[in-house]
Amino acid sequence: MVVLGQERVTAFISHATWRALRGSESRQQSLIDIYRENKSAIDAAVVRRVVGGGRQPVVLRVSDL
């Protein structure tokens, strides 16, 4: 969930996007760790989609990041 002004925006991330965020590293990472490492980029992508007129909830794709 991203707060934009006084509005809370729900966002979902596709499985392909999670894989792209994880990269090709062989180490095992939890989704929470991946989110924490990429929070700024994820939040910025959500804001761009909403400001650009995207519908909610936002579904992020690899191309959004």
HELIX and SHEET records of a PDB file:
HELIX    1   1 HIS A   15  ARG A   22  1                                   8    
HELIX    2   2 LEU A   31  VAL A   51  1                                  21    
HELIX    3   3 VAL A   62  ASP A   64  5                                   3    
SHEET    1   A 2 VAL A   2  LEU A   4  0                                        
SHEET    2   A 2 GLU A   7  VAL A   9 -1                                        
SHEET    1   B 2 ALA A  11  ILE A  13  0                                        
SHEET    2   B 2 VAL A  58  LEU A  60  1                                        
END                                                                             
